Amino acid sequence: MQGKKKYQEKMFTSFQLSSRVPEDNVYRKLKDVMDLQWLYKATKKYYGSEGQKSVDPVVFFKLILIGYLENLQSDRKIISTVSMRLDMLYFIGYDIDEELPWHSTLSRTRQLYSEEVFKELFKQVLKQCIEKGMVAGNRQVVDSVLVKANASMSSLVEKEILDDAEAYADSLKLIEEDDEVVIPPKRPLTTNEKKISKTDPDARLRTKPGKPTQLNYLTQVSVDASSHVITNIEAHHASKNDCDCLAEVVKNAKENLQSGGLIVEEILADTAYSSGKALKYLEANNLVGYIPNMASYKTDREGFTYDGKNDQYVCSQGAKLPFKGIIRPEANIYKKMYAASRTDCRNCPLKQQCIGKASAAKRITDTVDKPLYDRMHQRMMSKKAKRMMKLRSITVEPVLGTLVNYLGMKKVNTIGINQANKCVLMAALAYNLKKLLKHKAPKVNVMAKVIENMLQKSLKMLFSPINVPRGYKRSYMIMS
């Protein structure tokens, strides 16, 4: 017999929300895992003693978290989605007939709380991952990804440029050799130095090959190599280079892990993180880096031999190129210059192919940090380094892909770098929570357990008193 369902809305009904949410539901599990009671004390200073009550801090963070778990790009969409989901209502502690906060309340509350509250929430979840044994801590993989800013290209306007000639002159270092003065050329201004966004002044122009130029933020991520748990994440101006961010990223990751009793020993990164500043930081902090040197690095100079004792180069014809001084042809990049005399080069048979007609004498420049690059080059030639580079790619790249494509980090829906930092922290928090929920303790080998039980029984029998005839002193077996 065919059935036909007739619906008539009831005015009163007996309904319990918790009974409708399955035990294996992700939001039910999250409700059990997350303890956010500390938020009341942490956020109390942001409220006065009078006026209307704002949204509950715990409810606010749970709503924001839902936005990243569901890859929702707007606060309005978060409220709309939660209102239709029983499991989400149960997670935030609302009943089906309770009115949810207005979407603009989420935006205002996000601006109200400082970055420190968001960082502390991230650290609390990371601590849970550490306590579960999910994080080894000794080997960290660092990488970056561009996140679109909440501003369009049409918002760009020209900045007022102040040409400070005196400051520029002070930054130049002149080297005189044979009455010839070498003056570093003035660096042309970049687009980011000439233009600024009216909508978001902290956003910067940045692009990657094959992708359109747009206003972005640069997100730096540190991932634990053993379990792919994110140990640190932070937003930077997109105009910065990866190598300029390495020290800060690693320092913050170390602090996050030290609170859980873990020590960082090795850092894995790609060529973009290679710089004298970055390598100095690693060595100063006793960290072993696996970072391929930049393409411009040269192990040796064809036709020239370096004499370390006298700090000079010697060409194949016997001419010496002694150290002349330090120059700065580019901003913050200091180089050592070695130069031959004009007399040595004037009658050299190899002059044409060595220096051509543009110069009267051969010059060679090396970065002042060349010894650091040389040591890194030797390390990267090892078999372990090759394994580390493979490990780097399979560790951090899937994490970045998940954050961008599935956890709401393709674009920030806020204005300013401080707000962008809150967004990336919540995306990383959502990622770590998903890892935490999926984590299972390693299975014990059944056979190993049986052998262990048999061994324990044998030892117990060996150390037990021996039954002896009556009247004799009781003796014990002693294992030699």
C-alpha positions in Angstrom: 0.0 0.0 0.0 1.4 3.3 -1.0 2.1 5.7 1.8 1.5 9.4 1.7 3.0 11.7 4.3 0.9 14.6 5.5 2.6 17.4 7.3 0.8 19.6 9.8 3.0 21.9 12.0 2.6 21.4 15.7 2.3 24.2 18.1 3.9 22.2 21.0 6.2 19.3 20.7 8.7 17.4 22.9 12.1 17.7 21.4 15.7 17.3 22.8 18.4 18.6 20.5 21.2 16.4 22.0 19.2 13.3 21.1 19.1 14.2 17.4 22.9 14.7 17.1 24.7 11.4 16.5 27.6 10.3 18.7 30.1 10.3 15.8 29.1 13.8 14.6 32.2 16.1 14.3 30.6 19.0 16.2 29.5 16.7 19.0 33.1 15.5 19.3 34.4 19.0 19.2 32.0 20.0 22.0 33.6 17.3 24.2 37.2 18.1 23.2 37.1 21.9 23.5 37.2 23.5 26.9 36.8 27.2 26.4 35.8 28.4 29.9 39.1 30.3 30.2 37.9 32.7 27.5 35.5 34.4 30.0 38.5 35.6 32.1 40.7 36.3 29.1 38.1 38.6 27.5 36.6 40.3 30.6 38.8 43.4 30.1 37.2 44.2 26.8 33.7 44.8 28.3 32.3 47.4 30.6 30.0 46.9 33.6 26.9 48.6 32.0 25.0 48.4 28.8 23.5 45.5 26.8 25.1 42.1 27.0 27.2 41.2 24.0 27.6 37.8 22.4 29.1 35.1 24.7 32.9 34.8 24.0 32.7 31.0 23.8 29.8 31.2 21.3 31.6 33.8 19.3 34.7 31.6 18.9 32.7 28.5 18.1 30.8 30.4 15.4 34.0 31.7 13.9 35.5 28.2 14.0 32.4 26.8 12.2 33.1 29.3 9.4 36.6 27.9 8.8 35.5 24.2 9.2 32.8 24.7 6.6 34.9 27.0 4.4 32.4 29.9 4.7 33.7 33.2 3.5 31.4 35.6 5.3 29.9 36.2 8.8 26.4 36.4 7.2 26.9 33.0 5.7 28.0 31.6 9.0 24.8 32.7 10.8 22.6 31.5 7.9 24.2 28.0 7.9 24.2 27.5 11.7 20.5 28.4 11.9 19.7 25.4 9.7 22.0 22.8 11.3 21.0 20.9 14.4 24.6 19.7 15.1 26.0 23.3 14.9 23.2 24.6 17.2 24.1 21.9 19.7 27.8 22.8 19.4 27.3 26.5 20.2 24.8 25.7 23.0 21.7 27.2 21.3 18.2 25.6 21.2 16.2 25.5 18.0 13.9 28.3 19.1 16.7 30.7 20.2 17.6 33.7 18.1 21.2 33.6 16.9 23.5 36.7 17.2 23.4 39.2 14.3 26.1 38.7 11.7 27.6 42.1 12.3 28.2 41.2 15.9 30.8 38.7 14.8 32.7 41.4 12.9 32.6 43.8 15.8 33.7 41.2 18.3 36.5 40.0 16.1 37.9 43.6 16.0 37.3 44.0 19.8 39.5 41.1 20.9 43.3 41.4 20.5 45.5 39.0 18.6 46.7 37.5 21.9 43.4 35.9 22.6 43.4 34.2 19.2 47.0 33.1 19.7 46.2 31.7 23.1 43.3 29.7 21.7 45.7 28.3 19.0 48.3 27.4 21.6 45.6 25.6 23.8 44.7 23.3 20.9 48.4 22.8 20.0 49.0 21.8 23.6 46.3 19.1 23.3 47.9 17.7 20.2 51.3 17.6 22.1 49.7 15.8 25.1 48.2 13.2 22.7 51.7 12.5 21.4 50.9 13.8 17.9 53.9 16.2 17.8 57.6 15.3 17.8 58.8 18.9 17.7 62.4 18.3 16.7 61.9 18.8 12.9 59.9 21.7 11.6 59.0 22.5 8.0 58.5 26.1 7.0 56.7 27.4 3.9 54.5 30.3 2.8 51.3 31.0 0.8 49.7 34.1 -0.5 46.3 34.9 0.8 44.1 37.4 -1.0 43.4 40.6 0.9 39.9 42.1 1.2 40.7 44.9 -1.3 40.5 45.3 -5.1 43.1 46.6 -7.5 40.9 49.6 -8.2 41.6 50.8 -4.6 45.2 51.6 -5.3 46.3 55.2 -5.3 49.7 57.0 -5.6 51.7 57.6 -2.4 53.4 60.8 -1.7 57.2 60.2 -2.3 59.7 62.1 -0.2 63.1 62.1 -1.8 65.5 62.2 1.1 68.8 62.8 -0.7 70.8 63.0 2.5 69.6 59.6 3.8 70.4 58.1 0.5 74.0 59.5 0.4 74.6 58.2 3.9 73.6 54.7 2.8 76.2 54.6 0.0 79.7 53.2 0.6 82.3 54.4 -1.9 85.3 52.4 -2.9 88.2 54.0 -4.7 90.6 52.0 -6.7 93.1 53.4 -9.2 91.3 56.8 -9.2 88.0 55.1 -10.1 85.0 55.5 -7.8 82.4 52.7 -7.6 79.0 54.2 -6.8 76.1 51.7 -6.2 73.2 52.7 -8.4 70.1 54.1 -6.8 67.4 51.4 -6.5 64.2 52.2 -8.4 61.0 52.3 -6.4 58.8 49.3 -6.5 55.0 49.5 -7.1 54.3 48.8 -3.5 56.5 51.8 -2.5 54.7 54.1 -5.0 51.1 52.9 -4.4 48.8 52.1 -1.5 45.3 50.6 -1.2 42.7 53.0 0.2 40.6 50.0 1.4 43.4 48.1 3.1 46.7 50.0 3.6 48.4 46.9 4.9 47.7 44.9 1.7 50.6 44.6 -0.8 50.8 43.7 -4.5 52.3 40.2 -5.0 52.0 37.5 -7.6 53.2 34.1 -8.5 54.0 32.7 -12.0 50.8 31.9 -13.9 48.6 33.9 -11.5 47.2 37.4 -11.7 48.7 40.3 -9.7 46.5 41.2 -6.8 46.6 42.6 -3.2 47.7 39.9 -0.8 49.1 39.0 2.6 52.0 36.6 3.0 51.1 33.8 5.4 54.1 31.9 7.0 53.4 28.4 8.3 55.5 26.0 10.4 54.5 22.4 10.3 55.7 19.5 12.4 57.3 16.9 10.1 56.1 13.8 12.1 52.4 14.4 12.1 51.7 17.5 10.0 50.4 19.5 12.9 50.7 23.3 12.5 53.0 24.6 15.2 52.9 28.3 14.2 51.2 30.5 11.6 51.4 34.3 11.1 50.5 36.9 8.5 53.1 39.2 7.0 53.1 42.0 4.5 53.2 40.4 1.0 56.1 42.7 0.0 58.4 40.8 2.4 60.6 38.0 1.2 60.4 34.5 2.8 64.0 34.7 3.9 63.2 37.9 5.9 60.4 36.1 7.8 62.3 32.8 8.7 63.8 34.0 12.0 60.5 35.3 13.4 58.5 32.2 12.2 61.0 29.7 13.7 61.3 31.8 17.0 57.5 31.7 17.5 57.3 28.0 16.6 60.1 27.3 19.2 58.2 29.2 21.9 54.9 27.4 21.1 56.6 24.0 21.4 58.8 24.8 24.4 55.6 25.3 26.4 54.9 21.6 25.7 58.4 20.5 26.6 59.5 20.0 23.0 62.8 21.2 21.5 63.3 22.2 17.8 66.5 20.9 16.2 66.1 21.0 12.4 64.5 23.4 10.0 63.4 22.4 6.5 62.6 25.1 3.9 62.9 25.8 0.2 65.3 28.1 -1.7 63.2 31.2 -1.0 64.3 31.1 2.6 68.0 31.2 1.7 69.8 34.4 2.9 72.7 35.4 5.0 70.4 36.7 7.7 68.4 33.4 7.8 71.5 31.2 8.0 73.0 33.4 10.7 69.9 33.0 12.8 69.9 29.2 12.5 73.6 28.9 13.4 73.3 31.3 16.3 70.4 29.3 17.7 72.0 25.8 17.2 69.5 24.8 14.6 70.4 22.6 11.7 68.9 23.9 8.5 68.2 22.1 5.2 67.7 25.0 2.8 69.0 24.9 -0.8 71.2 27.9 -1.7 69.9 30.5 -4.1 70.6 30.1 -7.8 73.1 32.9 -7.8 75.4 31.1 -5.3 78.6 29.8 -6.8 80.9 27.2 -5.2 83.9 28.4 -7.2 84.8 30.9 -9.9 85.9 29.4 -13.2 89.5 30.3 -13.9 90.1 31.7 -10.4 91.3 30.1 -7.2 90.5 31.5 -3.8 93.4 32.0 -1.3 91.7 31.9 2.1 95.0 32.7 4.0 95.5 36.0 2.2 91.8 36.6 1.4 92.3 37.0 -2.3 91.6 35.4 -5.7 94.3 34.3 -8.1 93.5 34.0 -11.8 94.8 31.3 -14.1 97.5 33.7 -15.4 98.8 34.4 -11.9 97.3 37.8 -11.3 96.1 38.5 -7.8 92.8 40.0 -6.9 93.1 41.2 -3.3 90.2 42.2 -1.0 89.4 45.9 -1.6 86.4 46.6 0.7 82.7 46.0 1.3 80.1 47.5 -1.0 76.3 47.5 -1.0 75.0 47.4 -4.5 71.5 46.5 -3.3 69.6 47.4 -0.1 70.8 45.3 2.9 73.0 43.1 0.8 76.7 43.6 1.6 79.3 42.2 -0.7 83.1 41.8 -0.5 84.9 43.1 -3.6 88.1 41.7 -5.0 89.9 43.6 -7.8 93.0 43.1 -9.9 95.2 46.0 -10.9 94.9 47.6 -14.4 98.5 46.7 -15.0 97.9 43.0 -14.6 94.9 43.0 -16.8 96.2 45.4 -19.5 98.3 42.8 -21.4 96.5 39.6 -20.3 95.8 37.3 -23.3 92.5 36.4 -21.8 91.3 40.0 -21.2 88.7 40.0 -23.9 86.9 36.8 -22.7 87.4 37.7 -19.0 86.3 41.3 -18.7 85.7 42.5 -22.3 85.8 46.2 -23.1 83.5 47.5 -20.4 86.1 47.6 -17.6 89.8 48.1 -17.3 90.4 45.5 -14.5 88.7 42.3 -13.3 86.5 42.5 -10.3 84.9 39.7 -8.3 82.2 40.2 -5.7 81.1 37.7 -3.0 78.5 38.0 -0.3 80.0 38.6 3.1 78.1 35.5 4.2 79.7 33.2 1.8 81.1 30.9 4.5 77.5 30.3 5.7 76.4 29.4 2.1 79.5 27.1 1.7 78.6 25.1 4.8 74.9 24.8 3.7 76.1 23.7 0.3 78.2 20.9 1.8 75.2 19.8 4.0 72.8 19.8 1.0 75.1 17.4 -0.9 74.5 14.6 1.7 72.0 11.8 1.2 70.1 12.9 4.3 69.5 16.4 2.7 67.9 14.7 -0.3 65.5 12.8 2.0 64.7 16.0 3.9 63.8 17.8 0.7 61.4 15.1 -0.2 60.0 15.1 3.3 59.5 18.9 3.1 57.4 18.7 -0.1 55.1 15.9 1.2 54.7 17.6 4.6 53.9 21.3 4.2 52.5 21.5 0.7 49.4 19.4 1.4 48.8 21.4 4.6 48.9 24.7 2.7 46.6 23.3 0.0 44.1 22.2 2.7 44.1 25.6 4.4 43.5 27.5 1.2 41.0 25.2 -0.5 39.0 23.8 2.4 39.5 25.9 5.5 38.6 29.4 4.4 42.2 30.8 3.9 41.8 31.6 0.2 40.9 35.2 1.2 40.7 37.1 4.4 37.3 38.9 5.0 38.9 41.5 7.3 40.9 44.8 6.9 44.5 45.2 8.3 47.3 42.9 9.0 46.3 42.4 12.7 42.9 41.2 11.6 44.4 39.0 8.9 46.6 37.4 11.5 43.5 36.4 13.5 42.0 34.9 10.3 45.0 32.7 9.6 45.2 31.6 13.2 41.6 30.4 13.2 42.2 28.5 9.9 45.2 26.7 11.4 43.2 26.1 14.6 40.5 24.4 12.5 43.1 22.3 10.8 44.7 21.1 14.0 41.3 20.3 15.6 40.5 18.1 12.6 43.8 16.3 13.1 43.1 16.0 16.8 39.7 14.4 16.2 41.1 11.9 13.7 44.1 10.9 15.9 44.0 7.4 17.2 46.5 5.9 19.6 48.9 3.4 17.8 47.6 -0.1 17.9 49.5 -2.6 20.1 50.8 -5.6 18.3 48.8 -8.6 19.6 51.6 -11.1 19.3 54.0 -8.8 21.1 51.4 -8.5 23.9 51.1 -12.3 24.2 54.9 -12.7 24.4 55.1 -9.9 27.0 52.4 -11.7 29.2 54.3 -15.0 28.9 57.5 -13.4 29.9 55.9 -11.7 32.9 54.5 -15.1 34.0 57.9 -16.8 33.6 59.7 -14.2 35.7 57.0 -14.5 38.4 57.6 -18.2 38.6 61.4 -17.8 38.8 61.2 -15.4 41.6 58.5 -17.4 43.6 59.5 -19.4 46.7 60.4 -23.1 46.0 58.3 -25.8 47.8 60.7 -27.8 50.0 60.2 -30.7 52.5 59.0 -29.8 56.0 61.7 -29.0 58.4 64.0 -27.5 55.8 64.7 -23.8 55.5 62.8 -22.3 52.6 65.1 -21.1 49.7 64.6 -18.9 46.8 65.7 -19.0 43.2 68.2 -16.4 42.3 68.8 -15.4 38.8 72.5 -15.1 37.9 
